[in-house]
Amino acid sequence: PTLPQLDDPHEEKSGLINMTKIAQGGRKLRKNWGPAWVVLTGNSLVFYRERPPQSAPSQGWAPAGSRPESSVDLRGAALANGRHLSSRRNVLHIRTVPGHEFLLQSDEEPELRAWHRALRAVIERLDRE
Ligand code: I3S
């Protein structure tokens, strides 16, 4: 039997997308929309303030010398359409087990759908482990 992968840092998807955190540990936060460089790995979602330099030598997916602003474990996370949480279009709502909540948004619907698909695939795989 394969052991559950507790640390699976390989990159599934990355890109620049509008993001705001809306809750931290179940406590509602004031929205603060802004672009973020987001990296989806095999088990977590990692947020950077900006895209790490292309020239940076990387260790796996993690660009050396750049520090993520935050990172959440996706095991058990819930995904939903975020239309009731924002006036923006194409909004995705992510809620993690410890109650951290994020909205991702793109004016490009296919882009948001690609994030939704990729996140769903990772979360479903973690559910099966
Ligand atoms: O869900 P809310 O609180 O109506 O979200 C809006 C506000 O957070 C607003 O900020 P202030 O209340 O600090 O002025 C933001 O500027 C808006 O972008 C938020 O709404 P959207 O619909 O853009 O998510």
Boltz pocket constraint, residues with backbone or C-beta under 6 A from the ligand:
constraints:
  - pocket:
      binder: B
      contacts: [[A, 30], [A, 31], [A, 32], [A, 33], [A, 85], [A, 86], [A, 87], [A, 88]]
      max_distance: 6.0
